[in-house]
């Protein structure tokens, strides 16, 4: 059963209609540690390029920096700690507000990172805040999904666990889940107070947001996971569980990653795998197919958002903007997942240049056969060596 499930996931993630052929990379674009002899000097200021870093598998594994990431990032600042080269973190992960993630990264990497430099999978949700500002919405995922949505401006948010607690017997397995009983005491008190005043049982759910990876779904999926049951109830009844089948409220996923690199040696199933499971169950049980919108890499719009964020990160002293837009000649995407990071950068097109590391999901000796990167390296530190050497040489030729 396990093998069949994994085969289904891989087949869905790599279906022919989703593939895009990329020409093979030339041999001189395979980069390894023996090519590094000394750090190149920083390029002239101001820089005409920007960098987007994936986090898991490139900068961190769990909470541990990898691949020389602290040293690599410090090279983007001058000796006084002033930012010389604009960069952002572009991750499909999330579950906490950008402000909190920036503080966590600053502490782990010993540099100052502002919230505007953190773009998470759910960051685009803030664009929907006006549409659903006062409507009842359900937030799903690990971490602090209610806090995330509240910070974006949503004023009537409940977590999936809290929402389900108002419906007796909606989850027949609840009594067997001790971890859920412990979690119930940690819910956002303000959101619960609002829910008690508004009676969520009688309100129609107007939208469901999968903010981050759902908790404990993969282990229990063969037992028809509790989260699937509740979501199917919400989605199939038009937002009123226990009522007759009706039109589905909007469903938004922060990302569609099939897998990611965590602390375990092999990849872990991600939000894309959960989406496949939910969609399969929903479509089997109900007459209408599940409708949803997915954000996150490799969606080209995410890379456009990253470019806009990089423009905002540019220090104010860089005053040679054109029509309010900083003229980046090159934007570098450094990631470990070919089907997400590299595919997304390729689809975004100019001025993006893709760099694939072997420190996370990808571990191949050569380039990826389907989503070939512009450059393959072992670590993020090697990627920084390449970028600074290239940009320094180009700046020297142009002067």
C-alpha positions as CSV (number, residue, x, y, z in Angstrom):
1,X,0.0,0.0,0.0
2,X,2.8,2.4,0.9
3,X,4.7,1.8,-2.4
4,X,1.5,2.3,-4.4
5,X,0.8,5.6,-2.6
6,X,4.3,6.9,-3.3
7,X,4.1,5.8,-7.0
8,X,0.8,7.8,-7.3
9,X,2.4,10.9,-5.8
10,X,5.5,10.7,-8.1
11,X,3.3,10.1,-11.1
12,X,1.1,13.1,-10.3
13,X,4.1,15.3,-9.6
14,X,6.0,14.5,-12.9
15,X,3.1,14.0,-15.3
16,X,4.1,14.9,-18.9
17,X,1.9,18.0,-19.1
18,X,3.7,19.5,-16.2
19,X,7.2,18.9,-17.6
20,X,9.2,21.4,-19.5
21,X,12.4,20.4,-21.3
22,X,15.5,22.4,-20.5
23,X,18.7,22.1,-22.5
24,X,21.6,20.4,-20.7
25,X,24.1,22.5,-18.9
26,X,27.6,22.9,-20.2
27,X,30.5,21.1,-18.3
28,X,32.0,24.4,-17.1
29,X,28.8,25.1,-15.1
30,X,29.3,22.2,-12.8
31,X,31.0,23.7,-9.8
32,X,32.6,21.8,-6.9
33,X,34.7,22.6,-3.8
34,X,38.1,21.9,-5.4
35,X,37.6,24.9,-7.7
36,X,37.6,27.3,-4.7
37,X,40.9,28.7,-3.7
38,X,40.1,32.1,-2.1
39,X,37.1,34.3,-1.6
40,X,36.7,36.8,-4.5
41,X,36.6,40.5,-3.6
42,X,33.1,42.0,-3.3
43,X,31.7,43.6,-6.5
44,X,31.7,47.4,-6.9
45,X,28.9,49.2,-5.0
46,X,26.1,49.5,-5.7
47,X,25.4,46.0,-7.0
48,X,23.4,45.5,-10.2
49,X,22.1,42.1,-9.1
50,X,20.0,40.5,-6.4
51,X,19.8,37.0,-4.8
52,X,16.9,34.9,-3.6
53,X,17.7,32.0,-1.2
54,X,15.6,29.0,-0.5
55,X,15.9,28.1,3.2
56,X,15.3,24.4,3.9
57,X,18.1,22.4,2.4
58,X,20.1,25.5,1.4
59,X,20.5,27.7,4.4
60,X,19.2,25.5,7.2
61,X,18.4,21.9,8.0
62,X,16.0,22.1,10.8
63,X,17.4,24.9,12.9
64,X,21.1,24.1,12.0
65,X,22.9,26.2,9.4
66,X,24.4,24.2,6.6
67,X,26.7,24.7,3.6
68,X,28.6,27.6,5.2
69,X,25.5,29.7,5.1
70,X,26.3,32.1,7.9
71,X,29.7,33.0,6.3
72,X,28.1,33.2,2.8
73,X,25.4,35.6,4.0
74,X,27.8,37.9,5.8
75,X,29.6,38.5,2.5
76,X,26.5,40.4,1.4
77,X,27.3,43.2,4.0
78,X,30.2,45.5,4.4
79,X,32.5,45.7,7.5
80,X,30.1,48.0,9.2
81,X,27.2,45.7,8.8
82,X,25.5,47.7,6.1
83,X,23.8,45.7,3.3
84,X,25.8,45.9,0.0
85,X,23.9,43.3,-2.0
86,X,20.1,43.0,-1.9
87,X,18.7,39.6,-1.1
88,X,15.6,37.8,0.1
89,X,14.6,34.4,1.4
90,X,12.1,32.8,-0.9
91,X,10.7,29.7,0.7
92,X,7.6,27.6,0.4
93,X,7.7,26.9,4.1
94,X,5.9,28.9,6.7
95,X,3.5,28.6,9.6
96,X,4.7,31.7,11.5
97,X,4.5,35.4,10.7
98,X,7.3,36.9,8.5
99,X,8.3,39.1,11.5
100,X,8.9,36.1,13.7
101,X,10.7,34.1,11.0
102,X,13.0,37.1,10.4
103,X,13.9,37.2,14.1
104,X,14.5,33.4,14.1
105,X,16.8,33.6,11.0
106,X,18.6,36.6,12.4
107,X,19.4,34.6,15.6
108,X,20.4,31.4,13.8
109,X,22.6,33.2,11.2
110,X,24.0,36.0,13.3
111,X,23.0,38.8,10.9
112,X,20.1,41.3,10.8
113,X,17.2,40.2,8.6
114,X,14.1,42.3,8.2
115,X,10.6,40.9,7.7
116,X,10.5,42.4,4.2
117,X,13.3,40.0,3.3
118,X,11.3,37.0,4.1
119,X,8.8,35.7,1.5
120,X,7.0,32.5,2.6
121,X,4.6,30.3,0.8
122,X,1.6,32.0,2.4
123,X,2.9,35.5,2.0
124,X,0.5,36.1,-1.1
125,X,-2.5,35.4,1.2
126,X,-2.2,39.0,2.5
127,X,-3.5,40.1,-1.0
128,X,-6.8,38.4,-0.2
129,X,-7.3,40.1,3.2
130,X,-9.6,42.8,1.9
131,X,-11.8,40.2,0.2
132,X,-12.3,38.1,3.3
133,X,-11.5,40.7,6.0
134,X,-14.5,40.1,8.2
135,X,-15.6,36.7,6.8
136,X,-15.2,33.4,8.7
137,X,-12.1,31.6,7.3
138,X,-10.4,28.4,8.4
139,X,-6.6,28.3,8.7
140,X,-4.9,24.9,8.5
141,X,-1.3,23.9,9.4
142,X,1.5,23.6,11.8
143,X,2.9,26.5,13.8
144,X,0.7,29.6,14.2
145,X,-1.7,29.7,11.2
146,X,-4.2,31.9,13.0
147,X,-1.5,34.4,14.0
148,X,-0.2,34.5,10.4
149,X,-3.7,35.3,8.9
150,X,-4.5,37.8,11.7
151,X,-1.3,39.7,11.0
152,X,-2.3,39.8,7.3
153,X,-5.5,41.6,8.3
154,X,-8.1,38.7,8.4
155,X,-10.3,39.4,11.4
156,X,-12.4,36.3,11.8
157,X,-10.0,33.3,11.7
158,X,-10.2,29.9,13.3
159,X,-7.7,27.1,13.2
160,X,-9.0,23.8,11.8
161,X,-8.6,22.2,15.3
162,X,-10.5,24.9,17.1
163,X,-13.3,25.0,14.5
164,X,-13.7,21.2,14.6
165,X,-14.0,21.4,18.4
166,X,-17.4,23.1,18.1
167,X,-18.9,20.1,16.3
168,X,-19.6,17.1,18.5
169,X,-18.6,13.8,16.9
170,X,-17.2,15.4,13.8
171,X,-14.0,13.4,14.5
172,X,-14.7,9.9,15.7
173,X,-11.0,9.3,16.5
174,X,-10.5,12.4,18.6
175,X,-10.4,10.5,21.9
176,X,-7.4,8.5,20.7
177,X,-5.3,11.7,19.9
178,X,-3.6,12.8,23.1
179,X,-1.5,15.4,21.2
180,X,-4.7,17.1,20.1
181,X,-6.0,17.4,23.6
182,X,-2.7,19.1,24.6
183,X,-2.9,21.5,21.6
184,X,-6.4,22.5,22.4
185,X,-5.2,24.5,25.4
186,X,-2.8,26.5,23.3
187,X,-5.3,28.1,20.9
188,X,-5.3,31.8,20.3
189,X,-7.6,33.1,23.1
190,X,-8.8,36.2,21.1
191,X,-9.9,34.1,18.2
192,X,-11.8,31.8,20.5
193,X,-13.5,34.7,22.2
194,X,-14.6,36.0,18.8
195,X,-15.8,32.6,17.8
196,X,-17.9,32.2,20.9
197,X,-19.6,35.6,20.2
198,X,-20.3,34.8,16.6
199,X,-21.2,31.1,17.0
200,X,-19.1,29.4,14.3
201,X,-21.6,26.5,14.0
202,X,-24.2,28.7,12.4
203,X,-21.7,30.7,10.2
204,X,-20.8,29.7,6.7
205,X,-17.1,29.2,6.1
206,X,-16.2,31.6,3.3
207,X,-12.7,30.3,2.6
208,X,-10.1,27.7,3.7
209,X,-6.4,28.5,3.7
210,X,-3.8,25.8,4.0
211,X,-1.1,28.0,5.6
212,X,1.5,25.3,6.3
213,X,2.0,21.5,6.4
214,X,-1.0,19.9,8.1
215,X,-0.2,18.2,11.4
216,X,0.3,14.4,11.4
217,X,-1.6,13.7,8.2
218,X,0.8,11.4,6.4
219,X,1.1,8.9,9.3
220,X,-2.7,8.5,9.5
221,X,-3.7,8.9,5.9
222,X,-4.8,5.3,5.5
223,X,-7.1,5.8,8.5
224,X,-8.9,8.7,6.6
225,X,-7.2,11.5,8.5
226,X,-9.3,13.8,10.8
227,X,-8.2,16.8,8.8
228,X,-9.5,15.4,5.6
229,X,-12.8,14.5,7.2
230,X,-13.4,18.1,8.5
231,X,-12.2,19.7,5.3
232,X,-14.4,17.5,3.2
233,X,-17.3,18.5,5.4
234,X,-16.6,22.2,5.0
235,X,-15.9,22.1,1.3
236,X,-18.8,19.8,0.3
237,X,-21.5,21.6,2.2
238,X,-20.6,25.1,1.1
239,X,-19.0,26.0,4.4
240,X,-21.8,24.6,6.7
241,X,-20.7,21.1,8.1
242,X,-23.6,18.7,8.6
243,X,-25.8,20.4,6.0
244,X,-26.6,19.2,2.5
245,X,-24.1,19.3,-0.3
246,X,-23.6,22.7,-1.7
247,X,-21.1,24.9,-3.7
248,X,-17.6,24.7,-2.4
249,X,-16.0,27.7,-0.7
250,X,-12.6,28.8,-2.1
251,X,-9.6,26.7,-1.1
252,X,-6.1,28.1,-1.1
253,X,-2.8,26.2,-0.7
254,X,0.4,28.1,0.3
255,X,2.5,25.8,-1.8
256,X,2.4,22.6,-3.8
257,X,5.7,21.0,-2.8
258,X,5.6,17.2,-3.1
259,X,8.6,16.8,-0.8
260,X,11.2,18.8,1.1
261,X,14.5,18.1,2.9
262,X,14.1,18.1,6.7
263,X,16.3,16.6,9.5
264,X,15.7,13.1,8.4
265,X,18.2,11.8,5.7
266,X,15.5,11.3,3.1
267,X,12.8,13.7,1.9
268,X,9.6,14.2,3.8
269,X,6.2,14.6,2.1
270,X,5.0,18.2,1.8
271,X,1.9,20.2,1.2
272,X,1.6,19.0,-2.4
273,X,1.3,15.4,-1.3
274,X,-1.4,16.4,1.2
275,X,-3.2,18.2,-1.6
276,X,-3.1,15.1,-3.8
277,X,-4.5,13.0,-0.9
278,X,-7.3,15.5,-0.1
279,X,-8.2,15.9,-3.7
280,X,-8.3,12.1,-4.3
281,X,-10.6,11.5,-1.3
282,X,-12.8,14.5,-2.1
283,X,-13.3,13.5,-5.7
284,X,-14.0,10.0,-4.8
285,X,-16.7,10.9,-2.3
286,X,-18.5,13.9,-3.9
287,X,-20.0,14.6,-7.4
288,X,-18.0,17.8,-8.1
289,X,-14.2,17.9,-8.4
290,X,-12.2,19.8,-5.9
291,X,-11.3,23.3,-6.9
292,X,-8.3,25.0,-5.4
293,X,-5.6,27.7,-5.9
294,X,-2.0,26.9,-5.2
295,X,0.7,29.6,-4.5
296,X,4.4,29.2,-3.8
297,X,7.3,28.2,-6.1
298,X,7.4,27.3,-9.0
299,X,4.6,29.8,-9.8
300,X,6.1,32.6,-11.8
301,X,4.1,35.2,-9.9
302,X,6.1,34.3,-6.8
303,X,9.3,35.3,-8.6
304,X,7.8,38.5,-9.7
305,X,6.9,39.2,-6.1
306,X,10.4,38.4,-5.1
307,X,11.7,40.9,-7.6
308,X,9.5,43.6,-6.2
309,X,10.7,42.7,-2.7
310,X,14.3,42.9,-3.8
311,X,13.6,46.4,-5.2
312,X,12.3,47.4,-1.7
313,X,15.4,45.9,0.0
314,X,17.8,48.0,-2.2
315,X,19.5,50.5,0.1
316,X,18.2,54.1,-0.2
317,X,21.7,55.2,-1.2
318,X,21.3,53.4,-4.6
319,X,19.7,56.3,-6.3
320,X,20.1,55.3,-10.0
321,X,16.6,53.8,-10.2
322,X,14.8,54.0,-13.5
323,X,11.1,55.0,-13.2
324,X,11.1,53.8,-9.6
325,X,12.5,50.4,-10.6
326,X,16.0,49.2,-9.7
327,X,17.5,47.9,-13.0
328,X,18.7,44.4,-11.9
329,X,20.8,42.9,-14.6
330,X,20.7,39.4,-13.0
331,X,18.6,37.8,-10.2
332,X,20.0,34.6,-8.7
333,X,17.8,31.8,-7.4
334,X,19.7,29.5,-5.1
335,X,17.7,26.3,-4.3
336,X,17.9,22.6,-3.6
337,X,14.7,21.4,-5.3
338,X,14.8,21.1,-9.1
339,X,11.1,20.8,-9.6
340,X,10.4,23.9,-7.4
341,X,13.3,26.3,-7.3
342,X,14.9,25.6,-10.6
343,X,11.7,25.1,-12.5
344,X,10.3,28.3,-11.1
345,X,13.3,30.4,-12.0
346,X,13.3,29.0,-15.5
347,X,9.7,29.7,-16.0
348,X,10.1,33.3,-14.7
349,X,12.7,33.9,-17.4
350,X,15.0,36.9,-17.6
351,X,16.7,38.1,-15.5
352,X,16.7,35.0,-13.3
353,X,19.7,32.7,-13.2
354,X,19.2,29.4,-11.4
355,X,21.7,27.7,-9.1
356,X,21.0,24.2,-7.7
357,X,22.8,23.0,-4.6
358,X,23.4,19.4,-3.6
359,X,22.7,20.1,0.1
360,X,19.0,19.2,0.2
361,X,16.5,17.5,-2.0
362,X,18.9,17.3,-5.0
363,X,22.0,15.0,-4.4
364,X,22.9,14.1,-8.0
365,X,26.5,14.3,-9.4
366,X,25.4,15.8,-12.7
367,X,22.6,18.3,-13.4
368,X,18.9,17.4,-13.1
369,X,17.7,15.7,-16.2
370,X,14.3,17.5,-16.5
371,X,14.8,20.8,-14.7
372,X,18.4,21.6,-15.5
373,X,19.9,24.5,-13.6
374,X,22.2,27.2,-15.0
375,X,24.7,26.1,-12.4
376,X,25.1,23.2,-10.0
377,X,27.2,23.5,-6.8
378,X,27.6,21.6,-3.5
379,X,26.7,24.3,-1.1
380,X,25.4,27.9,-0.8
381,X,28.9,29.1,0.0
382,X,30.1,27.8,-3.3
383,X,27.2,29.5,-5.0
384,X,28.2,32.8,-3.4
385,X,31.8,32.3,-4.6
386,X,30.6,31.9,-8.2
387,X,28.2,34.9,-8.0
388,X,30.8,37.3,-6.5
389,X,33.5,36.1,-9.0
390,X,31.2,36.5,-11.9
391,X,29.8,39.9,-10.9
392,X,33.3,41.3,-10.0
393,X,34.6,40.2,-13.4
394,X,31.7,41.7,-15.2
395,X,31.9,45.0,-13.4
396,X,35.6,45.1,-14.2
397,X,34.9,44.7,-17.9
398,X,32.2,47.3,-18.0
399,X,34.4,50.0,-16.4
